[in-house]
Amino acid sequence: MATDRSLATLLRALQGASSGEELSRLLDSATTLLTLLTNPLNVSLLTSQLLSTPAIWNPPQNLQTAVRILALFNSASVRLLSTTVNANQPPPRQSQWGPNLGIEEWTTAVVKGADERSPRARHALVLGGLLLGFEGHDRRGLPAALRRKLESAAVKTINLTLQDARQRGVATDQAIVVALCQVFDLLDPAERMGLDCDLLLPTLVWAPFFSIEGLHRGYFLSTIDRDVVEGAGKKFDWSTKSTTYAQLQTIALSPIIESLGPLSRIAAISIENARDTNTLAGTLQDLFEFSRSLCLQWRQNKLCEIDPTEEVTYLTEETLRTPVPLLWRVLRSTMFAIVIMLRSYLGRVLSDQRLGMKEAPTVAVQTLHILRNLYFISSRLGSNAFSQYVFVYLSAIDILSQYPIQAEAFLHDIRPNTSPSLSPPQPPQNSSSPPQNPTSASPATLASSKSSKPPTASPSPSSPSPRTPPSSPNISTPTSTPSSTSSPQPYPQPNSASLSRPSYEPLRPPSPPRQLTLSLRLRFSNS
């Protein structure tokens, strides 16, 4: 038949595809042919070839390959469903291609094509495309029993892929993230609980914040500096034709960054259901290291020196119209995603006694450090513009106020290099004679001291200079190394398995010190 000849031609062309344009054209043809094949064996054969053909998967795999395969099966499912709904009308070219397969028979044939010749991560893309095509946007195109089978198969495939260390890699993790972000809302709550959160959580944090297809530790912020140049009128210009703006556009259009909202929600649910405390500690450490790197890269950018109220004065109209809004849109989405994860983490600490007894002060301190690193983003929105941010901020302070030793150490870490003086300058005293108490001197001595003219001697070397602010005698601050206030240094790639975290014994006073809580809030806000 015509479909068999078309299938043979397509399979030969897939084996010899050499360019990206030719491959895209062949994949479009495969989408159409999938819905027109009348033999279930041919449907399984074409699916198997799409998941294992070297021309598709052997080039340096990137996120676009996984998205393209998921979109292929999604489009084929939508097209088949629309043909079945309009069954009273003859499908296109029915006389040439023959009758189409039913939805249940066609779906079963596609699933059989996801065989052992292709990795399991690619099977998750097929299952995700089928669920999204038939059930997305409340289409309800699958029978209830078949839908439950597909949901169970998708969850089982993701878990087996995460458990198999031999198949793990950048492409594998990205395929899992893409598939899960698309179908998570379609899964039954009981199936969601079947996900292995201990293995899934590190992948959900690594993909958006550390991978090259994501934010890549925020390294793109420091590279923007070379393209921000001074132009006419002594205003800085960031051209839309620059390489860094093109890179920013690529990041903003990345499927992972576009799915930061659903991805952060999945990560938050994984934090609430994870059982391994080491995985939770590694996740918080990864978030801290990313926020620290993001803040460091921002400080190496000329844009960090411009106050938001002065952008009109120092930036050109083109920069204010296109590049800067896109940059802050990406950064705001990043901050929202991190705050959503932190909210679930703090909720877990407050509700889980096993985790809260030992990890509460460490979690509170790291949370405040993360918010401090993200302050250059949150300051543009205002302190009360985001309710989740306010909850995380106040909860972390309230938790830390229950542990005075750790609270004092945190204040010591974030304090400035030089503390301001709170007392008036003291007059210099003569080191040769001890100071006298005027109340114990005789009236004759006081009279002679008033009538005598003070000597015009130069101040002793030990006397403080008038321009040097004297130290306050009523405030004592412990000395520390300036490592906490100096610019953070780059760090190696985080490894959740080898991350160590400080542990503190719980020290709970009978009542929370209100003065210490107020000091925490004032000091953190001023820093």
Secondary structure, DSSP 8 states (H G I E B T S, - for coil): -HHHHHHHHHHHHHHH--SHHHHHHHHHHHHHHHHH---HHHHHHHHHHHHH-HHHHSS---HHHHHHHHHHHHHHHHHHHHHHHTTTS--TTHHHH-----HHHHHHHHHHHS-TTS-HHHHHHHHHHHHHHHHGGG---S-HHHHHHHHHHHHHHHHHHHH-TTT-SHHHHHHHHHHHHHHGGGS-HHHHTTS-HHHHHHHHHHHHHTSTTTTGGGHHHHHGGGGEEE-GGG-EEE-TTSHHHHHHHHHHT-HHHHTHHHHHHHHHHHHHH---HHHHHHHHHHHHHHHHHHHHHHHTSGGGGS-GGGHHHHB-HHHHHTHHHHHHHHHHHHHHHHHHHHHHHHHHHHH-HHHHHHHHHHHHHHHHHHHHHTHHHHTTT-TTS-HHHHHHHHHHHHHHTT-HHHHHHHHHHHS-SS----S-------SSS----TTTS-HHHHHHHHHS--------TTS--TTS----TT-------TTTTS---------TTT-----------SS--HHHHHHHHHHHHH-
